[in-house]
């Protein structure tokens, strides 16, 4: 845990990556139950929010952003953590109808349902949009695969099949409160998929993951990501590592590949981008990050992100799920 009760900073965790994962949350989630008489195909546009699909009955094929087709059978689920554009279809090769062409009917708050006139047979799926509380350019999200399948991860996490079974029992939505239960199950399953990937699927010996898992550098990276609005100085980070300023700076550059100042600035501006997407005023974000003037913050933001902060103001994407039949 981080302790900011004094000028000294401490981070007492055995695995900084796990500590950073604890701060990963899903916000603004909406869900849709879909009945899909065959043949069917629909395209999902790229979005800021993650996409989640669960096949309750029948089957489906997922075309990943890179063009690969992956089969999803009854009881399978897939998570696209960065919300990349993709296609879901009964068989590969069908011409997809854009997802937003289908109407929706609200079943309960945050859960929508639309059925075709011929709603018998075919595939029944739950689809969802999930907003992470971190910017999609966060290194953890950038390192995740374009699609995570429960069939790939279940062998390392015994709770995944049980969560999928529970979702399958609730997906009919005929029971009181089924929509809310499905929403919570989807939350838990998504978090479980990410945790399982972190523990078993991202064991790179190079790159950012290796840097986070470095005993000395890892606690520094975890502290920066857990408190991006803190006024981090090289001296403070060196104390956290337990090294001199010069020794810390040299070690950080060698392991991470960029200077501490550059890394901190990048993390802070990615967090600023997320706050702006969430609707915060530019002046408020500048103040949160300790800038005396909005103009100086705007210059720093544009230098790192490439566009002015006004580009993101009030452009936070709502998480809208339209169910289709």
BELGIVEN-V444624 format. One record per residue. N is the residue number from 1. RES is the residue in one small letter. OMEGA is omega in whole degrees, 0 to 359 (999 if undefined). BURIAL is # if it has 24 or more other C-alpha atoms within 12 Angstrom, else .. D_LAST is the distance of its C-alpha to the last C-alpha in Angstrom with 2 decimals. Layout:
N:RES:OMEGA:BURIAL:D_LAST
N:RES:OMEGA:BURIAL:D_LAST
This chain:
1:x:176:.:46.95
2:x:179:#:48.13
3:x:181:.:51.11
4:x:182:.:51.86
5:x:179:.:54.45
6:x:180:.:57.22
7:x:178:.:57.94
8:x:183:.:57.65
9:x:178:#:54.18
10:x:176:.:53.23
11:x:186:#:50.21
12:x:177:.:50.69
13:x:179:.:47.77
14:x:181:.:48.01
15:x:181:#:44.79
16:x:179:#:44.03
17:x:176:#:40.60
18:x:179:#:39.68
19:x:179:#:41.08
20:x:180:#:38.95
21:x:178:#:35.82
22:x:180:.:36.67
23:x:180:.:36.32
24:x:181:#:32.77
25:x:175:.:30.36
26:x:181:#:26.73
27:x:172:.:26.37
28:x:187:#:23.84
29:x:172:#:20.87
30:x:191:#:17.43
31:x:178:#:14.56
32:x:174:#:10.83
33:x:188:#:9.20
34:x:172:#:5.83
35:x:192:#:4.85
36:x:175:#:4.86
37:x:184:#:7.12
38:x:353:.:9.87
39:x:181:#:10.89
40:x:175:#:8.70
41:x:178:#:10.26
42:x:180:#:10.13
43:x:179:#:13.40
44:x:180:#:14.58
45:x:175:#:17.82
46:x:179:#:20.93
47:x:178:#:21.58
48:x:183:#:24.36
49:x:174:#:22.35
50:x:175:#:21.59
51:x:180:#:18.13
52:x:178:#:17.32
53:x:176:#:14.77
54:x:180:#:15.16
55:x:182:#:13.94
56:x:177:#:14.46
57:x:185:#:14.09
58:x:180:#:13.78
59:x:180:#:14.55
60:x:173:#:13.81
61:x:178:#:16.16
62:x:173:#:16.99
63:x:185:#:19.03
64:x:178:#:21.44
65:x:180:#:23.11
66:x:176:.:26.03
67:x:180:.:24.05
68:x:177:.:24.30
69:x:180:.:21.56
70:x:181:#:21.28
71:x:175:#:19.78
72:x:179:#:17.97
73:x:179:#:18.33
74:x:182:#:17.39
75:x:178:#:19.20
76:x:175:#:19.39
77:x:179:#:18.75
78:x:176:#:19.46
79:x:172:#:20.94
80:x:193:#:21.55
81:x:181:#:24.41
82:x:178:#:25.03
83:x:180:#:21.51
84:x:179:#:22.17
85:x:181:#:19.84
86:x:180:#:17.86
87:x:173:#:15.11
88:x:186:#:12.71
89:x:177:#:12.08
90:x:174:#:12.36
91:x:179:#:15.84
92:x:171:#:18.05
93:x:178:.:18.83
94:x:175:.:15.72
95:x:185:.:15.55
96:x:172:#:12.95
97:x:180:.:11.17
98:x:184:.:12.41
99:x:184:#:10.44
100:x:176:.:12.02
101:x:183:.:10.79
102:x:177:#:7.59
103:x:179:.:8.80
104:x:178:#:9.31
105:x:182:.:11.27
106:x:177:.:14.11
107:x:173:#:14.74
108:x:186:.:17.99
109:x:177:.:19.76
110:x:181:#:18.08
111:x:184:#:14.95
112:x:183:#:11.68
113:x:173:#:8.69
114:x:180:#:5.78
115:x:174:#:4.52
116:x:175:#:4.48
117:x:175:.:8.25
118:x:187:.:8.67
119:x:181:.:7.28
120:x:177:.:10.43
121:x:178:.:11.34
122:x:185:#:9.91
123:x:172:#:9.46
124:x:184:#:9.22
125:x:169:#:10.08
126:x:178:#:11.79
127:x:186:#:12.27
128:x:168:#:15.18
129:x:184:#:17.71
130:x:179:#:21.31
131:x:173:#:24.42
132:x:179:#:27.61
133:x:178:#:30.82
134:x:179:#:32.38
135:x:182:#:32.08
136:x:176:#:29.97
137:x:175:#:33.30
138:x:182:#:34.79
139:x:181:#:36.33
140:x:178:#:34.50
141:x:181:#:31.04
142:x:181:.:32.39
143:x:180:#:33.67
144:x:176:#:30.48
145:x:182:#:28.71
146:x:177:#:25.70
147:x:175:#:23.54
148:x:180:#:24.64
149:x:178:#:23.42
150:x:180:#:24.19
151:x:179:#:25.36
152:x:188:#:28.05
153:x:186:#:29.21
154:x:182:#:29.05
155:x:180:.:32.35
156:x:182:.:34.13
157:x:185:#:32.55
158:x:182:.:32.58
159:x:184:.:30.55
160:x:179:#:27.32
161:x:179:#:26.55
162:x:177:.:27.30
163:x:179:#:24.94
164:x:177:#:22.12
165:x:180:#:23.07
166:x:178:#:23.07
167:x:179:#:19.57
168:x:180:#:18.34
169:x:184:.:20.22
170:x:193:#:18.73
171:x:177:#:15.02
172:x:179:#:14.51
173:x:179:#:15.64
174:x:181:.:17.60
175:x:180:.:20.86
176:x:177:.:22.55
177:x:183:.:22.24
178:x:181:#:19.55
179:x:179:#:17.82
180:x:179:#:21.21
181:x:177:#:22.11
182:x:180:#:19.05
183:x:181:#:19.94
184:x:178:#:23.50
185:x:178:#:22.77
186:x:176:#:20.75
187:x:184:#:23.80
188:x:181:#:26.23
189:x:179:#:24.49
190:x:178:#:24.32
191:x:180:#:27.99
192:x:178:#:28.91
193:x:182:#:27.42
194:x:179:#:29.43
195:x:180:#:32.53
196:x:177:#:32.38
197:x:179:#:32.09
198:x:185:#:35.05
199:x:188:.:37.10
200:x:189:.:36.44
201:x:184:#:34.64
202:x:184:#:36.43
203:x:179:.:40.02
204:x:177:.:41.14
205:x:179:.:44.89
206:x:174:.:44.77
207:x:189:.:43.09
208:x:180:#:41.83
209:x:179:#:40.97
210:x:179:#:44.52
211:x:180:#:45.91
212:x:183:#:44.16
213:x:173:#:45.46
214:x:186:#:48.96
215:x:183:#:51.09
216:x:184:#:52.70
217:x:183:#:50.22
218:x:181:#:47.19
219:x:177:#:48.38
220:x:179:#:48.98
221:x:179:#:45.49
222:x:180:#:43.96
223:x:180:#:46.12
224:x:183:#:45.16
225:x:179:#:41.41
226:x:180:#:41.70
227:x:183:#:43.84
228:x:181:#:43.06
229:x:177:#:44.62
230:x:179:#:47.92
231:x:184:.:50.79
232:x:174:#:51.22
233:x:178:#:54.57
234:x:180:#:55.80
235:x:180:#:58.44
236:x:180:#:55.97
237:x:178:#:53.79
238:x:177:#:56.96
239:x:180:#:58.01
240:x:178:#:54.66
241:x:184:#:55.26
242:x:182:#:58.90
243:x:173:.:60.28
244:x:180:.:62.35
245:x:181:.:60.67
246:x:179:.:61.68
247:x:178:.:60.78
248:x:183:#:57.36
249:x:180:#:56.60
250:x:180:.:57.70
251:x:181:#:55.69
252:x:181:#:52.51
253:x:182:.:52.74
254:x:184:.:53.38
255:x:186:#:50.48
256:x:179:#:47.79
257:x:175:.:48.85
258:x:183:.:49.37
259:x:177:.:51.71
260:x:182:#:50.99
261:x:180:#:51.14
262:x:181:.:48.60
263:x:179:#:46.19
264:x:181:#:46.53
265:x:181:#:46.02
266:x:179:#:42.82
267:x:181:#:41.36
268:x:181:#:42.39
269:x:174:#:40.82
270:x:175:#:37.50
271:x:177:#:37.58
272:x:178:#:38.57
273:x:179:#:35.59
274:x:179:#:33.30
275:x:179:#:35.20
276:x:177:#:34.96
277:x:179:#:31.19
278:x:174:#:31.14
279:x:180:.:33.06
280:x:179:#:36.66
281:x:180:#:39.39
282:x:181:#:41.24
283:x:180:#:44.49
284:x:179:.:43.11
285:x:178:#:41.89
286:x:179:#:45.24
287:x:180:.:47.07
288:x:181:#:45.03
289:x:173:#:46.02
290:x:178:.:49.65
291:x:179:.:50.14
292:x:182:.:52.90
293:x:178:.:51.52
294:x:182:.:48.04
295:x:181:.:49.31
296:x:175:.:50.34
297:x:181:#:46.98
298:x:179:#:45.22
299:x:180:.:47.48
300:x:180:#:46.82
301:x:181:#:43.06
302:x:180:.:43.04
303:x:184:.:45.37
304:x:184:#:43.06
305:x:178:#:39.51
306:x:177:.:40.42
307:x:179:.:39.24
308:x:181:#:40.68
309:x:179:#:39.18
310:x:179:#:38.45
311:x:183:.:35.70
312:x:181:#:33.66
313:x:178:#:34.71
314:x:176:.:31.89
315:x:175:.:29.41
316:x:184:#:27.88
317:x:174:#:24.16
318:x:182:.:22.19
319:x:185:#:19.64
320:x:177:#:16.45
321:x:176:#:13.11
322:x:181:#:10.06
323:x:186:#:6.93
324:x:179:#:3.74
325:x:999:#:0.00
